[in-house]
Structure formats: C-alpha cells, structure tokens
Amino acid sequence: MAISFSNATGYFEHTLGLRARRAEVLANNLANADTPHYKARDIDFAAALQQRLEGSQRQRFDLKTTSDKHLEGSTIVALDDLLYRTPNQPSVDGNTVEEQVEHAAYMKNALAFQASFTFLNSKFKGLTSAIKGE
C-alpha cells in the first residue's frame, strides 16, 4: 500500500508555502519603508489558505514554451491577490509602510511558520516510526 504524503501531512504543506510568500511580501514592505509613495501590501492568509485548499486559486500562469521539456510556471499567491494595507497614520510622502506594524506582522508570521514547520516535522517523524514499526 502506497503512502499518500498529501493525506499524511494535511494542509501544513500549503501553510508553509503561504507563510513563506507572506514573509517575502512583508520583508519587501520593510525594505521600502523610506520609498516615497510606496504602498504597503499584505496577504489575507486565511482567505488564501481557504482558496488553496478548495483548489480555486490560480496555480499556473501562461508562459510560452519552446520545448515540451519546459516546466510550467506556477505561483502560490499572484500579485493580483495581494491586498493594500491601510495605514493608521499616513506619512506626508504617501508611503503607507509603518515599520512597527510590519515588524509585528513579520514576527507573528515567522512564529506561525515555525509552528507549522514543527507540526509537519512531527507528522514525518510519526510516519518514519510507523514505517520502522516502532
């Protein structure tokens, strides 16, 4: 009987991908904290995970390939799915990045990523024990 890793790991695979993508978006916000007219962006994690689990989110985008050996392009969250963050106090130069808010969101996301990774690791340890018969 074959082991289905999708069934064994649950939705943690999807959460890790979304958390990594959100970390990129938040880090990009922090990197552009001093850029005039930069608009802070974020991912609605719960909605993105729900779409991912339902399979309704676009996972592919069209690329012209010249060989059948080329891989299809894929994305976890498209740029169209990113939301703009509403600032508590907008700056004079039009930048909506608030460093304290972004740092807090980044740290919260990092902790959630670590928790998901720990749960996924424990699932694999359980599978390993089951295979070894321990």
GROMACS elastic network, one bead per residue, 0.5 to 0.9 nm:
[ bonds ]
;  ai    aj funct       b0    kb
    3     6     6  0.88685   500
    3     7     6  0.84168   500
    3     8     6  0.77790   500
    4     7     6  0.54656   500
    4     8     6  0.61908   500
    4     9     6  0.86670   500
    5     9     6  0.57956   500
    5    10     6  0.81798   500
    6     9     6  0.55615   500
    6    10     6  0.60605   500
    6    11     6  0.79261   500
    6    13     6  0.81995   500
    7    10     6  0.54228   500
    7    11     6  0.85358   500
    8   123     6  0.71985   500
    8   124     6  0.83064   500
    8   127     6  0.80392   500
    9    12     6  0.62064   500
    9    13     6  0.69209   500
    9   119     6  0.88335   500
    9   120     6  0.63075   500
    9   123     6  0.62420   500
    9   124     6  0.76598   500
   10    13     6  0.71865   500
   10    14     6  0.85986   500
   10   120     6  0.85202   500
   11    14     6  0.53864   500
   11    15     6  0.64288   500
   11    16     6  0.88993   500
   11    49     6  0.87120   500
   11    53     6  0.74586   500
   12    16     6  0.61390   500
   12    17     6  0.86788   500
   12   116     6  0.59980   500
   12   117     6  0.75307   500
   12   119     6  0.75565   500
   12   120     6  0.60875   500
   13    16     6  0.54046   500
   13    17     6  0.65734   500
   13    18     6  0.88855   500
   13   116     6  0.85110   500
   13   117     6  0.87410   500
   13   120     6  0.76650   500
   14    17     6  0.52945   500
   14    18     6  0.62539   500
   14    19     6  0.85491   500
   14    49     6  0.70515   500
   14    52     6  0.72230   500
   14    53     6  0.78224   500
   14    76     6  0.87520   500
   15    18     6  0.51408   500
   15    19     6  0.58910   500
   15    20     6  0.84368   500
   15    45     6  0.86863   500
   15    49     6  0.68766   500
   15   113     6  0.76394   500
   15   116     6  0.69449   500
   15   117     6  0.89789   500
   16    19     6  0.51069   500
   16    20     6  0.60694   500
   16    21     6  0.85894   500
   16   112     6  0.89913   500
   16   113     6  0.61199   500
   16   114     6  0.88016   500
   16   116     6  0.65820   500
   16   117     6  0.69732   500
   17    20     6  0.51898   500
   17    21     6  0.62421   500
   17    22     6  0.86284   500
   17    76     6  0.68613   500
   18    21     6  0.50576   500
   18    22     6  0.60695   500
   18    23     6  0.85469   500
   18    43     6  0.86547   500
   18    45     6  0.71640   500
   18    48     6  0.76819   500
   18    49     6  0.73495   500
   18    76     6  0.66637   500
   18    77     6  0.74268   500
   19    22     6  0.50211   500
   19    23     6  0.61349   500
   19    24     6  0.87136   500
   19    45     6  0.78525   500
   19   109     6  0.64865   500
   19   110     6  0.76912   500
   19   112     6  0.76658   500
   19   113     6  0.58103   500
   20    23     6  0.50714   500
   20    24     6  0.64498   500
   20    25     6  0.88875   500
   20   109     6  0.86578   500
   20   110     6  0.85882   500
   20   113     6  0.75108   500
   21    24     6  0.51152   500
   21    25     6  0.64389   500
   21    26     6  0.87877   500
   21    43     6  0.85337   500
   21    76     6  0.73183   500
   21    77     6  0.72717   500
   22    25     6  0.50412   500
   22    26     6  0.61389   500
   22    27     6  0.84587   500
   22    42     6  0.68766   500
   22    43     6  0.61261   500
   22    45     6  0.79389   500
   22    77     6  0.89097   500
   22   106     6  0.82901   500
   22   109     6  0.75443   500
   23    26     6  0.51520   500
   23    27     6  0.59580   500
   23    28     6  0.84182   500
   23   105     6  0.89615   500
   23   106     6  0.63116   500
   23   109     6  0.68656   500
   23   110     6  0.73893   500
   24    27     6  0.51429   500
   24    28     6  0.60761   500
   24    29     6  0.86596   500
   25    28     6  0.50681   500
   25    29     6  0.63442   500
   25    30     6  0.88500   500
   25    40     6  0.87445   500
   25    41     6  0.67395   500
   25    42     6  0.62768   500
   25    43     6  0.78481   500
   25    82     6  0.86921   500
   26    30     6  0.63726   500
   26    31     6  0.86707   500
   26    40     6  0.82019   500
   26    41     6  0.73694   500
   26    42     6  0.66997   500
   26   102     6  0.63603   500
   26   103     6  0.81537   500
   26   105     6  0.75104   500
   26   106     6  0.60719   500
   27    30     6  0.50447   500
   27    31     6  0.61245   500
   27    32     6  0.86563   500
   27   102     6  0.81571   500
   27   103     6  0.87483   500
   27   106     6  0.74468   500
   28    31     6  0.50240   500
   28    32     6  0.62939   500
   28    33     6  0.87310   500
   28    40     6  0.85565   500
   28    41     6  0.86959   500
   29    32     6  0.52357   500
   29    33     6  0.62407   500
   29    38     6  0.83618   500
   29    39     6  0.80358   500
   29    40     6  0.55035   500
   29    41     6  0.68633   500
   29    42     6  0.86569   500
   29    97     6  0.63748   500
   29    98     6  0.88417   500
   29    99     6  0.84849   500
   29   102     6  0.72107   500
   30    33     6  0.51604   500
   30    34     6  0.86231   500
   30    40     6  0.86593   500
   30    97     6  0.72047   500
   30    98     6  0.83731   500
   30    99     6  0.64815   500
   30   102     6  0.66088   500
   30   103     6  0.77163   500
   31    34     6  0.78511   500
   31    35     6  0.85674   500
   32    35     6  0.51087   500
   32    36     6  0.84986   500
   32    38     6  0.68068   500
   32    39     6  0.88707   500
   32    40     6  0.84567   500
   32    95     6  0.86786   500
   32    97     6  0.76264   500
   33    36     6  0.83575   500
   33    38     6  0.76868   500
   33    40     6  0.85333   500
   33    95     6  0.72463   500
   33    96     6  0.81173   500
   33    97     6  0.54022   500
   33    98     6  0.72743   500
   33    99     6  0.68372   500
   34    38     6  0.82378   500
   34    95     6  0.74558   500
   34    97     6  0.82616   500
   35    38     6  0.56547   500
   35    93     6  0.85262   500
   35    95     6  0.66952   500
   36    39     6  0.89047   500
   36    92     6  0.89394   500
   36    93     6  0.52918   500
   36    94     6  0.60298   500
   36    95     6  0.53315   500
   37    93     6  0.60454   500
   37    96     6  0.75205   500
   38    93     6  0.89180   500
   38    94     6  0.68996   500
   38    96     6  0.65159   500
   38    97     6  0.74344   500
   39    84     6  0.66838   500
   39    85     6  0.74254   500
   39    86     6  0.89396   500
   39    94     6  0.78092   500
   39    95     6  0.57981   500
   39    96     6  0.51389   500
   39    97     6  0.66995   500
   40    83     6  0.84995   500
   40    84     6  0.58243   500
   40    85     6  0.54010   500
   40    86     6  0.80225   500
   40    87     6  0.84161   500
   40    95     6  0.76493   500
   40    96     6  0.54998   500
   40    97     6  0.51249   500
   40    98     6  0.83138   500
   40   102     6  0.88103   500
   41    82     6  0.62130   500
   41    83     6  0.53931   500
   41    85     6  0.53816   500
   41    97     6  0.86266   500
   42    45     6  0.87195   500
   42    82     6  0.56926   500
   42    83     6  0.52614   500
   42    84     6  0.62664   500
   42    85     6  0.64253   500
   43    46     6  0.87213   500
   43    47     6  0.85350   500
   43    48     6  0.74019   500
   43    77     6  0.82705   500
   43    81     6  0.72636   500
   43    82     6  0.52419   500
   43    83     6  0.59620   500
   43    84     6  0.86690   500
   44    47     6  0.55342   500
   44    48     6  0.60814   500
   44    49     6  0.85986   500
   44    81     6  0.85084   500
   44    82     6  0.76745   500
   44    83     6  0.72649   500
   45    48     6  0.51089   500
   45    49     6  0.59956   500
   45    50     6  0.84702   500
   46    49     6  0.52295   500
   46    50     6  0.61365   500
   46    51     6  0.86611   500
   47    50     6  0.50642   500
   47    51     6  0.61659   500
   47    52     6  0.85201   500
   48    51     6  0.51295   500
   48    52     6  0.60638   500
   48    53     6  0.86154   500
   48    57     6  0.79400   500
   48    76     6  0.89932   500
   48    77     6  0.75561   500
   48    81     6  0.82244   500
   49    53     6  0.60611   500
   49    54     6  0.85015   500
   50    53     6  0.51782   500
   50    54     6  0.61533   500
   50    55     6  0.84678   500
   50    56     6  0.87996   500
   51    54     6  0.51235   500
   51    55     6  0.59656   500
   51    56     6  0.53429   500
   51    57     6  0.53794   500
   52    56     6  0.64774   500
   52    57     6  0.57675   500
   52    58     6  0.87320   500
   52    59     6  0.87261   500
   52    76     6  0.84341   500
   53    56     6  0.79094   500
   53    57     6  0.88052   500
   54    57     6  0.78603   500
   55    58     6  0.79951   500
   55    59     6  0.84816   500
   56    59     6  0.86464   500
   57    76     6  0.86323   500
   57    77     6  0.82399   500
   58    61     6  0.75941   500
   58    74     6  0.84810   500
   58    75     6  0.78877   500
   58    76     6  0.83684   500
   58    77     6  0.82929   500
   58    78     6  0.79077   500
   59    73     6  0.84180   500
   59    74     6  0.53489   500
   59    75     6  0.55215   500
   59    76     6  0.65025   500
   59    77     6  0.80614   500
   59    78     6  0.84880   500
   60    72     6  0.71752   500
   60    73     6  0.57379   500
   60    75     6  0.63503   500
   60    76     6  0.89834   500
   61    72     6  0.78726   500
   61    73     6  0.58596   500
   61    74     6  0.61356   500
   61    75     6  0.76740   500
   62    72     6  0.79878   500
   62    73     6  0.71934   500
   63    72     6  0.72596   500
   63    73     6  0.67983   500
   65    68     6  0.72310   500
   65    69     6  0.86977   500
   65    70     6  0.63512   500
   65    71     6  0.84287   500
   65    72     6  0.83850   500
   66    69     6  0.86010   500
   66    70     6  0.75458   500
   67    70     6  0.56749   500
   68    71     6  0.81291   500
   75    78     6  0.62465   500
   77    80     6  0.81384   500
   77    81     6  0.62770   500
   77    82     6  0.75799   500
   78    81     6  0.53537   500
   78    82     6  0.71405   500
   79    82     6  0.54795   500
   79    83     6  0.88811   500
   80    83     6  0.80939   500
   84    96     6  0.89606   500
   85    96     6  0.73248   500
   85    97     6  0.81227   500
   86    89     6  0.88158   500
   86    90     6  0.84821   500
   86    96     6  0.71538   500
   87    90     6  0.55459   500
   87    91     6  0.87119   500
   87    96     6  0.54886   500
   87    97     6  0.71303   500
   87    98     6  0.69656   500
   88    96     6  0.87063   500
   88    98     6  0.81186   500
   89    96     6  0.81153   500
   89    98     6  0.82027   500
   90    93     6  0.84761   500
   90    94     6  0.67629   500
   90    95     6  0.69367   500
   90    96     6  0.56899   500
   90    97     6  0.83038   500
   90    98     6  0.84170   500
   91    94     6  0.55535   500
   91    95     6  0.57721   500
   91    96     6  0.66078   500
   91    97     6  0.85019   500
   91    98     6  0.88682   500
   92    95     6  0.75419   500
   93    96     6  0.89087   500
   95    98     6  0.85111   500
   97   100     6  0.89381   500
   97   101     6  0.80542   500
   97   102     6  0.72534   500
   98   101     6  0.54399   500
   98   102     6  0.61866   500
   98   103     6  0.86306   500
   99   102     6  0.50608   500
   99   103     6  0.59525   500
   99   104     6  0.84626   500
  100   103     6  0.51610   500
  100   104     6  0.61204   500
  100   105     6  0.85641   500
  101   104     6  0.51920   500
  101   105     6  0.61284   500
  101   106     6  0.85155   500
  102   105     6  0.50654   500
  102   106     6  0.59489   500
  102   107     6  0.85408   500
  103   106     6  0.50290   500
  103   107     6  0.61191   500
  103   108     6  0.85276   500
  104   107     6  0.52365   500
  104   108     6  0.61064   500
  104   109     6  0.84982   500
  105   108     6  0.51397   500
  105   109     6  0.60357   500
  105   110     6  0.85170   500
  106   109     6  0.50938   500
  106   110     6  0.60812   500
  106   111     6  0.87002   500
  107   111     6  0.62094   500
  107   112     6  0.85892   500
  108   111     6  0.52220   500
  108   112     6  0.62626   500
  108   113     6  0.86178   500
  109   112     6  0.50583   500
  109   113     6  0.60604   500
  109   114     6  0.86060   500
  110   113     6  0.50018   500
  110   114     6  0.62012   500
  110   115     6  0.86301   500
  111   114     6  0.50732   500
  111   115     6  0.61776   500
  111   116     6  0.86479   500
  112   115     6  0.50150   500
  112   116     6  0.61574   500
  112   117     6  0.85073   500
  113   116     6  0.51497   500
  113   117     6  0.60780   500
  113   118     6  0.85553   500
  114   118     6  0.60717   500
  114   119     6  0.86393   500
  115   118     6  0.50542   500
  115   119     6  0.62584   500
  115   120     6  0.86176   500
  116   119     6  0.51311   500
  116   120     6  0.61304   500
  116   121     6  0.85069   500
  117   120     6  0.50580   500
  117   121     6  0.60084   500
  117   122     6  0.85842   500
  118   121     6  0.50165   500
  118   122     6  0.62036   500
  118   123     6  0.86699   500
  119   122     6  0.51355   500
  119   123     6  0.63063   500
  119   124     6  0.88450   500
  120   123     6  0.50492   500
  120   124     6  0.64404   500
  120   125     6  0.87141   500
  121   124     6  0.51790   500
  121   125     6  0.62130   500
  121   126     6  0.86329   500
  122   126     6  0.61103   500
  122   127     6  0.85956   500
  123   126     6  0.50873   500
  123   127     6  0.62884   500
  123   128     6  0.86711   500
  124   128     6  0.60707   500
  124   129     6  0.85456   500
  125   128     6  0.50124   500
  125   129     6  0.61677   500
  125   130     6  0.85778   500
  126   129     6  0.51046   500
  126   130     6  0.61637   500
  126   131     6  0.86407   500
  127   130     6  0.50186   500
  127   131     6  0.61439   500
  127   132     6  0.86004   500
  128   131     6  0.51455   500
  128   132     6  0.61687   500
  128   133     6  0.84720   500
  128   134     6  0.87171   500
  129   132     6  0.51437   500
  129   133     6  0.59521   500
  129   134     6  0.51893   500
  130   134     6  0.62619   500
  131   134     6  0.78591   500
